[in-house]
Amino acid sequence: MVRKAKTTDVPAIASLVNLYAGKGDLLPLTAQELSGRIDDFYVCELDERIAGVCSLFVYGIELAEIRSLAVRPEYEGKGIGRAVTETCIAAAKARSIRRLFALTYKPAFFERVGFRIVDRLTLPEKVWKDCRHCTKWDYCDEVAVLLDL
């Protein structure tokens, strides 16, 4: 059900991620950006189509981030988001990563899989890599969640 993404998945992943980016829920990804990061992505395939996606972005031996978590609206509530998230958690553990975080509008989802809410400023790797360039820098409304592995 969940597998590593392939280059042939790029258009479907981009379409799904950008569906939520258009609503302001995720950061947009171009096909070129996605192609360069395809090894970070896991997909859930149902009925011969990508039903859900999630990526694991590794900052270093200490820290990784769950990114681009999205499920097609018609598949919501079927455990797909949990399945791709748990796959990313397992991949982080396999790489001996110590901490895994996400910035989200749905902290309750992440709490159900073991994450806890933290101050985003406790994640300087993220803040200085991505957040400082964000248009929401002064009024960030995402919640930072962290899972100690």
Secondary structure, 3 states (H helix, E strand, C coil): CEEECCHHHHHHHHHHHHHHHCCCCCCCCCHHHHHHCHHHEEEEEECCEEEEEEEEEECCCCEEEEEEEEECHHHCCCCHHHHHHHHHHHHHHHCCCCEEEEEECCHHHHHHCCCEEECHHHCHHHHHHCHHHCCCHHHCCCEEEEEEC
